[in-house]
Amino acid sequence: MPFNRPHATGAEFACIQDAINRGQLSGNGEYTKRCQRWLEQKTGAHKALLTHSCTGALEMAALLADVGPGDEIIMPSYTFVSTANAFVLRGAKPVFVDVQADTLNIDPNLVEAAVTPRTKAICPVHYAGVGADMPPLMDIAHRHGLTVIEDAAQGAMAARYGRPLGTQGALGALSFHETKNIIAGEGGALLINDPRLAERAEILWEKGTNRGAFFRGEIDKYTWVDVGSSFLPGELTAAFLWAQLQHADAITDERLRIWRLYWDRLATLAEAGLVQRPTVPDDAKHNAHMFYVLVESLSKRSRVIRGLKEAGFHAVFHYVPLHASPAGQRFGRTFGELRVTESLSERLIRLPLWFGIEDSVIDQIADQLHCALTGGGSTAA
Ligand SMILES: *Cc1c(COP(=O)(O)O)cnc(C)c1O
């Protein structure tokens, strides 16, 4: 039983066929525009640009925020490498701060003290599709003149305080990688919430040219006007994504149903203090991106994962904290001690969760956890 199985809605082939019939396979065609409009309407972002990945969207964000050598970017260490790499590529230094023990998101109480004259931006990550605590982060950014770039890779279809994830900072980055909820194989989007960045965003996205304005008939020739790169996905990717977006609510509802099954089946273990289930604040609308548990120790985690593997279930852990990785030590620095990060990264287990996983599998996985942590018996849920 794999950890993840990419879900196809069934509508993808027809959309891809239609994209082929339309005769444009390169980027920024009909399907790209449809997806972007959908994202703008759904999230309220000023502008959305599809990218080949969330990694690409973060790299665009670093360019748009004028991040350069010597700049410092405050971020959690408990995240995927792209959060840091996007800024390291510009010569900037990630400054890693600890996360909150409940949501595993960046701790706003630590962020202000981590600000220095070199700080350029704050990059919160919305872990597991549960929104980070944005109001205090926005306040700190405002007072110190910092750009907020949201890594909302895991946050499609989720919101906090009634605001879709990725729409509060100046920029937000989404992922449609096959391991996320809504997928395109490889894919992403940059949400541009600060209208002042919109024109330049389109130029960077179009390899540093004003091709977008040219095709809208706003100028009579197109030329090289700024730095840029190829951040666009092709139309086949956009067509696949379009099919997924049409089913975004159904996908999210089904994932939430499975998530709640895990929640219920693991209640006994949680009440016995043997696992900690995810914390979702009351004001957060999460998207069931993942179901994880925290166990007491590294050795218990190894025991649980081994037990699941022997029973045929693939559970995984992540992340090696960035500050403890070879590249993180070379390119970044820590602010204070990262006790929560170090502890949780040894104790977290991600359980299989995908559209179409059978309820009986969730029961069996819960039973396995029960066996591994109590030495026998059933969850008797
Ligand atoms: C998946 C992920 C990314 C990278 O997304 P890609 O689309 O694969 O580039 C970045 N940050 C976080 C937190 C992620 O989970």
The ligand as an SDF file (V2000), in Angstrom:
LIG
                    3D

 15 15  0  0  0  0  0  0  0  0999 V2000
    5.9300   20.5250   -2.0780 C   0  0  0  0  0  0  0  0  0  0  0  0
    6.5350   21.7040   -1.4130 C   0  0  0  0  0  0  0  0  0  0  0  0
    7.3290   22.6270   -2.1020 C   0  0  0  0  0  0  0  0  0  0  0  0
    7.7820   22.4080   -3.5160 C   0  0  0  0  0  0  0  0  0  0  0  0
    6.7360   22.2650   -4.4250 O   0  0  0  0  0  0  0  0  0  0  0  0
    7.0780   21.8640   -5.9400 P   0  0  0  0  0  0  0  0  0  0  0  0
    5.8130   22.1750   -6.6760 O   0  0  0  0  0  0  0  0  0  0  0  0
    7.4080   20.4000   -5.9370 O   0  0  0  0  0  0  0  0  0  0  0  0
    8.2150   22.6850   -6.4120 O   0  0  0  0  0  0  0  0  0  0  0  0
    7.7910   23.7470   -1.4400 C   0  0  0  0  0  0  0  0  0  0  0  0
    7.4930   23.9620   -0.1500 N   0  0  0  0  0  0  0  0  0  0  0  0
    6.7400   23.0990    0.5650 C   0  0  0  0  0  0  0  0  0  0  0  0
    6.4150   23.4110    1.9880 C   0  0  0  0  0  0  0  0  0  0  0  0
    6.2480   21.9340   -0.0420 C   0  0  0  0  0  0  0  0  0  0  0  0
    5.5080   21.0830    0.6770 O   0  0  0  0  0  0  0  0  0  0  0  0
  1  2  1  0
  2  3  1  0
  2 14  2  0
  3  4  1  0
  3 10  2  0
  4  5  1  0
  5  6  1  0
  6  7  2  0
  6  8  1  0
  6  9  1  0
 10 11  1  0
 11 12  2  0
 12 13  1  0
 12 14  1  0
 14 15  1  0
M  END
$$$$
